[in-house]
């Protein structure tokens, strides 16, 4: 047992830090530091830099474009990325559909789709949830009916994040309505330019059109775009969800946010002539969050260590998802409470890059309530926290 | 002991309920929030006609009686529908301060206010003040017969709609002294008043106000120079009680909507209301709603009693603190049990969540009132 980094690991950390300091574009860094919304181009430009370095997909096997890093190295990389505020590559390609393609796709499909993901020339989005299939995802109703060399897809997907930017969508579709619900599902890759696909934006309570409904009206999809076997899509989807959940704890980001919170609280007036960090109530709640973050960090390290000796990510990823999302949400509330009255102005225009007017509130205070509202999604998406508890009950406790 | 509503209170409740049913469907509210002023002048005129603008005022001021329990009844109904008209800034805070500090001549404005012809805003908070009303850096310096005011105020509710501004300023003492704070009523159109209005996250309106050497006559001073701190605190306490009552109404709606939704939303072949894990969470929401209602009633009744001021202040802090705790749980659970739809703009649940969250932040947040309760 050894919790500290080896000399090589420290050297690696230094190497990562130097690369990020030198290569993370200053204009994007400025946006992140000032809570200005990132555009598609910002993500793509940054991912291309990571790609050129060979670091865009640390979790992929080396033979398909991964880094070959140890679990500890991956952890160091994630930590350094969070420290500088660099966005992780957009999850839908690298974290979600990529692993499904390199695990279950045929050679042809790997050649066709993986380079576009790595090079960030193709933006992917997700077609899983439906208006009536959320937590009960396997009850999905979007149909794909065989017609010669094509499937004809009909139905509606929802909670599709950033589909307005996407070139391709990966979908779970029903190919056998007679079978048990998990057994009639297939995994299809669909070009967003195919006739019959229509997006309608869904505005969230922070005012952003972050998600969409995607409507499929007799959309013709070549059979060659199906991953793996027909009706086996549920198995592949579950693998994807586990991959999605392994990095979902968000410890590096929470750590950085807590450090920043402490710094800001040490400057924020408490109204009585001192600072907010002098306030025992607020100070103890920061401490509680920091302690939770430490416990979560070591839970994640244990999970990483298990994966690194060859075990598949298992139900413990449910713990990381639940605790990680809730910790993030707790930190949201602390930021909002620190901002107090300054959290109330709704001035989204001042978080755009070309805003020239008088800024209301300091240190991004005016975005804190919006962040709190928006991030309530974290305990809902990726398999809601209630579903994660069901998984623990079933798979771990045997209930 | 009698906790039932008086006949007048029942009539008041009925009339607000009727108004809300006829004029304040969620889509109606959306239109009002998106309008230039952010409130409906027609509704405001109706508020006056129905006598609601007299509710905060004592009979000797021409009001309905000025009972906190009456305000509680009214505000709870406003809370169900998320009414955005500036009742609190104009009638409760502005009118309340005019009534408590104004002389006969100044109080004449109350008549216009109750008739619906005057919008007010109250500017007490500053960037460095958090919720401490004694932390006033805005200065008012004697200048011949009048004063010159300079300083910045934040989150001035109804600022951009107000014709007159009630602003606290320091006439003597150090930055956190309770003595030396004076209240002035100034014309929003005065030279040197800069008002930057904006919408708040919950669809209300507020403004950043900058006073740059604003000259006012001595008649602008409300009450005696340097002595208005207690009146400010009491006015804010009544506003805190009002939003707490509003939150009770809003949380009731959140609970009701969540229970109804759970009975229609099917997953795994059954309604999600069948899951005991979710049932218990709705039971917890109900408990929170009931405790919030109880503590608000306690505070309103104490405000209407002849208890010492400190007891009244302590009761309000208890209410605001406890309601704040309920807001977190009920608001978050309502969203979580709705799932993704709960954070969409199209559903009222997300908007109720935003309003109650804003209420938690207004007029002293939960920590502030917990500390104040402990100190009193």
HADDOCK unambig.tbl for C-alpha pairs under 7 A between the chains (distance, minus, plus):
assign (segid A and resid 135 and name CA) (segid B and resid 267 and name CA) 6.99 0.50 0.50
assign (segid A and resid 136 and name CA) (segid B and resid 267 and name CA) 5.43 0.50 0.50
assign (segid A and resid 136 and name CA) (segid B and resid 268 and name CA) 5.65 0.50 0.50
assign (segid A and resid 202 and name CA) (segid B and resid 344 and name CA) 6.93 0.50 0.50
assign (segid A and resid 203 and name CA) (segid B and resid 344 and name CA) 5.84 0.50 0.50
assign (segid A and resid 203 and name CA) (segid B and resid 345 and name CA) 5.42 0.50 0.50
assign (segid A and resid 204 and name CA) (segid B and resid 343 and name CA) 5.65 0.50 0.50
assign (segid A and resid 204 and name CA) (segid B and resid 344 and name CA) 4.12 0.50 0.50
assign (segid A and resid 204 and name CA) (segid B and resid 345 and name CA) 4.91 0.50 0.50
assign (segid A and resid 205 and name CA) (segid B and resid 343 and name CA) 5.50 0.50 0.50
assign (segid A and resid 205 and name CA) (segid B and resid 344 and name CA) 5.31 0.50 0.50
assign (segid A and resid 205 and name CA) (segid B and resid 345 and name CA) 4.69 0.50 0.50
assign (segid A and resid 205 and name CA) (segid B and resid 350 and name CA) 6.14 0.50 0.50
assign (segid A and resid 269 and name CA) (segid B and resid 128 and name CA) 5.70 0.50 0.50
assign (segid A and resid 270 and name CA) (segid B and resid 130 and name CA) 6.28 0.50 0.50
assign (segid A and resid 271 and name CA) (segid B and resid 128 and name CA) 5.98 0.50 0.50
assign (segid A and resid 271 and name CA) (segid B and resid 129 and name CA) 4.28 0.50 0.50
assign (segid A and resid 271 and name CA) (segid B and resid 130 and name CA) 4.90 0.50 0.50
assign (segid A and resid 271 and name CA) (segid B and resid 131 and name CA) 6.60 0.50 0.50
assign (segid A and resid 271 and name CA) (segid B and resid 132 and name CA) 5.51 0.50 0.50
assign (segid A and resid 271 and name CA) (segid B and resid 135 and name CA) 6.44 0.50 0.50
assign (segid A and resid 272 and name CA) (segid B and resid 132 and name CA) 6.94 0.50 0.50
assign (segid A and resid 272 and name CA) (segid B and resid 176 and name CA) 6.80 0.50 0.50
assign (segid A and resid 281 and name CA) (segid B and resid 367 and name CA) 6.96 0.50 0.50
assign (segid A and resid 340 and name CA) (segid B and resid 361 and name CA) 5.98 0.50 0.50
assign (segid A and resid 341 and name CA) (segid B and resid 155 and name CA) 6.70 0.50 0.50
assign (segid A and resid 341 and name CA) (segid B and resid 361 and name CA) 6.28 0.50 0.50
assign (segid A and resid 341 and name CA) (segid B and resid 362 and name CA) 6.74 0.50 0.50
assign (segid A and resid 344 and name CA) (segid B and resid 200 and name CA) 5.30 0.50 0.50
assign (segid A and resid 344 and name CA) (segid B and resid 201 and name CA) 5.54 0.50 0.50
assign (segid A and resid 344 and name CA) (segid B and resid 358 and name CA) 6.77 0.50 0.50
assign (segid A and resid 345 and name CA) (segid B and resid 198 and name CA) 6.70 0.50 0.50
assign (segid A and resid 345 and name CA) (segid B and resid 199 and name CA) 6.24 0.50 0.50
assign (segid A and resid 345 and name CA) (segid B and resid 200 and name CA) 4.33 0.50 0.50
assign (segid A and resid 345 and name CA) (segid B and resid 201 and name CA) 5.95 0.50 0.50
assign (segid A and resid 346 and name CA) (segid B and resid 199 and name CA) 5.55 0.50 0.50
assign (segid A and resid 346 and name CA) (segid B and resid 200 and name CA) 4.66 0.50 0.50
assign (segid A and resid 346 and name CA) (segid B and resid 201 and name CA) 4.76 0.50 0.50
assign (segid A and resid 377 and name CA) (segid B and resid 340 and name CA) 6.76 0.50 0.50
assign (segid A and resid 380 and name CA) (segid B and resid 336 and name CA) 6.71 0.50 0.50
assign (segid A and resid 380 and name CA) (segid B and resid 339 and name CA) 5.92 0.50 0.50
assign (segid A and resid 380 and name CA) (segid B and resid 340 and name CA) 6.50 0.50 0.50
